Amino acid sequence: MPQDNMMKLECKECKRINYFSRKNKKTLKDRLEMSKYCKHCKKHTLHKETK
């Protein structure tokens, strides 16, 4: 699994990194945002891609 497509997803409320994923950087140029479950907040929150 190449490391250059890896991205981290950070919770917008508690600012903790909860998920790691991959994306195709050639087709998706902008940063990804999706609703995921945060185990620290104990609810679904918006998660944003970080470096």
Phi, psi and omega in degrees: 000115182291142183281342185286340177266000183287144176220155178251143176248123184247137178292135181283340182272308183259354176064027177258147179274119185248333186227150172236140182208178177238154174212157177275110185286343178284326182265329181248100183275323184274168181285142184272142174226131179210159179272121181225165179276129177257120182285342178277321177276342181062039176197171176281127180226169177282129178246135184243147179288136176239176180284000000 
